[in-house]
Amino acid sequence: MKKRGEDTDPSKLASGVTTIDATIPLQDETQLTATLYTPTGPGPFPAVVYFHGGGWVMGSSQGYDASARTLAKGAQAVVISVDYRLAPEYKFPTAWDDALAAYKWATTNVGRWRGDPRRLALAGESSGGNLAISTAISAVAAGVTRPKAVIAIYPVTQTGSTTESYVDSANARPLNKAMIGWFLDKTLNSAADKMDPRLDIIHAKLSLLPPVTIINAQIDPLRSDGAMFEEALKQVKVKVTRKEYEGVTHQFFGAAAVLSAAKNAQAFAAEQLKDAFKE
């Protein structure tokens, strides 16, 4: 964009959205930070708790600004982008505990930013997609406000590494098979953690989930995770919609400024959220 002389200011790429930083207190007196994106207007708006990607090891709300900002505008929703704690300093299940705490916080605090606590959803990319799914299951199991929807963008849904896409996209960029193994090594305490249903999502209690939207990229070792998750949801009769975008890689979703597939995927995710919030 810079080479073409185009404006790279995020606020120009998705106008009409204001941002503010917030803190989310945890029980041990730790505080998480979050960026809140609010559309223009009086509200009340539905709200989406969003988790960035990065293999549970890297990433931040700032680095995934484009995704959260465009979802806020497209879905006309308050988006709460959470900076959960990262491995290896904070190993499994810290990020999952933080994600659930952030969702619980949203149920009682989103009204301060013109949000409607009765209309909540969860969304995330890659490792954050895993957190979104896991948080939805944990929230329902704990009797917390049931989310209206989950938007899972190329999520991690199982911990095997022999799927079709792990084979055909083993050396893909920006994510490949070796990197996923490295992320898991830094995040997990032991190999036994791979069997935990918060990670091995396809063996979790999926019947607790609200309607799920899965977005996948063709050139991505996690493509098959999405397909396997779709099939598992169908088996327990959870409403699921999955779209796979051809010719794009993992991480494409936030690049709508330069990729038409990303623009289409963002619009699709926003429409799925809007439809869910009507119900």
C-alpha positions in Angstrom: 0.0 0.0 0.0 2.9 2.4 0.8 4.4 1.6 -2.6 1.2 2.5 -4.2 0.9 5.7 -2.2 -2.2 4.5 -0.3 -3.2 5.6 3.2 -2.4 2.8 5.7 -4.1 4.5 8.7 -6.4 1.8 10.1 -9.1 4.3 11.0 -9.3 5.2 7.3 -9.6 1.6 6.2 -12.7 1.1 8.4 -14.1 4.5 9.2 -16.8 5.2 11.7 -15.3 3.1 14.5 -13.8 4.5 17.7 -11.4 2.7 19.9 -10.6 2.8 23.6 -8.3 0.7 25.8 -9.8 -1.1 28.8 -8.5 -3.4 31.6 -10.1 -6.7 32.6 -9.4 -7.6 36.2 -8.6 -11.3 37.1 -9.1 -13.0 40.4 -5.4 -13.1 41.2 -5.2 -9.3 40.9 -3.7 -9.5 37.4 -5.2 -7.3 34.8 -5.6 -8.1 31.1 -5.7 -5.3 28.5 -8.2 -5.1 25.7 -9.0 -2.8 22.8 -12.7 -1.9 22.4 -14.0 -1.0 19.0 -17.4 0.8 18.9 -19.4 1.8 15.8 -20.8 5.3 15.4 -24.3 5.7 16.8 -26.3 5.6 20.1 -26.5 1.8 20.4 -27.1 -0.4 22.2 -24.9 -2.6 20.0 -24.4 -6.3 20.2 -20.9 -7.3 21.3 -18.2 -9.7 20.1 -15.4 -10.9 22.3 -12.5 -11.4 19.9 -9.2 -13.3 20.3 -6.1 -12.7 18.1 -3.9 -15.4 16.6 -0.3 -16.2 17.1 -0.1 -19.8 18.3 -0.8 -18.7 21.9 2.8 -17.5 21.9 2.8 -14.2 20.0 0.4 -11.6 18.6 -1.6 -8.8 20.2 -4.8 -6.8 19.8 -2.8 -4.1 18.0 -1.4 -6.6 15.5 -4.9 -7.8 14.6 -6.5 -4.4 14.6 -7.8 -4.7 11.0 -9.9 -7.8 11.8 -11.5 -6.4 14.9 -12.1 -3.0 13.4 -13.8 -4.3 10.3 -15.9 -6.7 12.2 -17.1 -3.8 14.4 -18.1 -1.8 11.4 -19.5 -4.6 9.3 -21.5 -6.2 12.1 -22.3 -2.9 13.8 -21.1 -4.4 17.1 -18.8 -3.5 19.9 -15.7 -5.7 19.5 -13.6 -6.4 22.5 -10.2 -7.6 21.4 -8.4 -9.2 24.3 -4.7 -9.4 25.1 -4.6 -12.7 26.9 -1.4 -13.9 28.4 1.0 -15.7 26.2 3.3 -18.7 26.4 6.0 -19.8 27.2 5.8 -17.5 30.2 2.2 -18.5 30.7 1.6 -22.1 29.6 -1.6 -24.0 29.1 -4.3 -23.4 30.2 -3.6 -19.7 31.1 -4.8 -18.3 27.8 -8.0 -20.4 28.0 -8.7 -19.2 31.5 -8.0 -15.6 30.5 -10.4 -15.9 27.5 -13.2 -17.2 29.7 -12.6 -14.5 32.2 -12.7 -11.9 29.5 -16.1 -13.2 28.2 -17.5 -13.2 31.8 -16.3 -9.6 32.2 -18.0 -8.6 28.9 -21.4 -10.0 30.1 -21.4 -7.4 33.0 -19.4 -4.5 31.6 -20.1 -4.1 27.9 -23.0 -1.8 28.7 -20.4 0.9 29.6 -19.5 1.1 25.9 -23.1 1.1 24.5 -23.0 -2.7 24.3 -26.0 -5.0 24.8 -25.0 -7.8 27.2 -27.9 -9.9 26.0 -26.5 -10.2 22.5 -22.9 -11.5 22.7 -20.8 -13.5 20.3 -17.3 -14.9 20.2 -14.7 -14.7 17.4 -11.1 -15.5 16.8 -8.4 -16.3 14.3 -6.2 -19.4 14.4 -5.2 -20.1 18.0 -7.7 -17.3 18.8 -10.4 -19.3 16.9 -9.6 -22.2 19.2 -10.1 -19.9 22.2 -13.4 -18.6 20.9 -14.8 -22.1 20.5 -13.5 -23.3 23.8 -14.8 -20.2 25.6 -18.2 -20.7 24.2 -18.4 -24.3 25.5 -17.0 -23.3 28.9 -19.3 -20.4 29.2 -22.4 -22.4 28.5 -21.2 -25.2 30.8 -20.7 -22.6 33.6 -24.2 -21.1 33.1 -22.8 -17.8 31.8 -24.7 -15.9 29.2 -25.0 -18.1 26.1 -23.3 -16.6 23.1 -25.4 -16.1 20.0 -22.7 -17.3 17.6 -19.0 -18.3 17.2 -16.9 -17.1 14.3 -13.9 -19.4 14.0 -11.4 -18.2 11.4 -9.0 -21.0 10.5 -9.1 -22.4 14.0 -7.0 -25.1 15.7 -9.6 -27.8 16.5 -7.4 -30.9 17.0 -3.7 -31.7 17.8 -2.9 -34.3 15.2 -0.5 -33.5 12.4 -1.3 -36.0 9.7 -4.4 -34.5 8.1 -4.6 -33.8 4.4 -3.8 -30.1 4.8 -0.9 -30.8 7.2 0.5 -32.8 4.3 -0.3 -30.6 1.3 0.5 -27.4 3.1 3.4 -28.6 5.2 5.7 -25.9 3.9 3.2 -23.2 3.4 3.7 -19.6 4.5 3.1 -17.7 6.7 2.1 -20.8 8.7 3.5 -24.3 8.3 3.5 -27.7 10.0 6.8 -27.1 11.8 5.6 -23.8 13.3 2.5 -25.4 14.7 4.6 -28.0 16.4 6.8 -25.3 17.8 3.8 -23.3 19.1 2.5 -26.4 20.9 5.9 -27.2 22.4 6.1 -23.7 23.9 2.4 -23.7 25.1 1.9 -27.1 26.6 3.2 -28.5 29.8 3.4 -32.0 28.5 2.1 -34.2 25.6 -0.9 -35.1 27.7 -2.2 -31.6 27.3 -2.9 -32.4 23.7 -5.8 -34.6 24.8 -7.5 -31.8 26.7 -10.9 -30.9 25.1 -10.0 -27.2 25.2 -7.3 -28.0 22.6 -8.7 -31.2 21.0 -12.0 -29.4 20.3 -13.5 -32.0 18.0 -13.8 -34.3 21.1 -15.3 -31.6 23.4 -18.9 -31.4 24.3 -19.9 -29.7 21.0 -23.6 -29.9 21.6 -23.2 -26.9 24.0 -22.2 -24.7 21.1 -24.4 -22.0 19.5 -24.3 -21.7 15.7 -20.8 -21.7 14.4 -19.3 -20.1 11.3 -15.9 -21.5 10.1 -13.7 -19.6 7.7 -10.8 -21.5 6.1 -7.9 -20.7 3.7 -7.0 -23.2 1.0 -3.2 -22.9 1.5 -3.1 -23.6 5.2 -2.1 -26.6 7.3 -5.2 -25.9 9.5 -7.7 -26.2 6.6 -8.5 -29.8 7.5 -9.1 -28.8 11.1 -12.0 -26.7 9.9 -13.4 -29.5 7.8 -13.1 -32.0 10.6 -14.8 -29.5 13.0 -17.6 -28.9 10.6 -18.3 -32.7 10.4 -18.2 -33.1 14.1 -20.7 -30.3 14.6 -23.0 -31.8 12.1 -22.9 -35.1 14.0 -24.3 -33.4 17.1 -26.7 -31.3 15.1 -25.2 -27.9 15.8 -25.8 -25.3 13.1 -22.6 -24.8 11.2 -21.6 -22.9 8.1 -18.1 -23.3 6.6 -16.5 -21.4 3.7 -13.1 -22.1 2.3 -11.4 -19.4 0.3 -9.3 -20.5 -2.6 -5.8 -19.2 -3.5 -5.2 -17.6 -0.1 -3.1 -18.6 2.9 -3.4 -18.7 6.7 -3.7 -15.1 8.0 -5.4 -13.7 4.9 -8.5 -12.5 6.8 -7.1 -9.2 8.1 -5.7 -8.2 4.7 -8.9 -6.8 3.1 -7.1 -3.6 2.1 -5.2 -5.6 -0.5 -7.0 -9.0 -0.9 -10.5 -9.3 -2.3 -10.9 -12.7 -0.7 -10.3 -11.1 2.7 -12.8 -8.4 2.0 -15.4 -11.0 1.0 -14.6 -13.1 4.1 -14.9 -10.2 6.4 -18.3 -9.3 4.9 -19.4 -12.9 5.2 -18.4 -13.0 8.9 -20.2 -9.7 9.6 -23.4 -10.9 7.9 -23.3 -14.1 9.9 -23.0 -12.1 13.1 -25.8 -9.8 12.1 -28.1 -12.7 11.4 -27.3 -14.4 14.7 -27.9 -11.2 16.6 -31.4 -11.0 15.2 -32.5 -14.3 16.8 
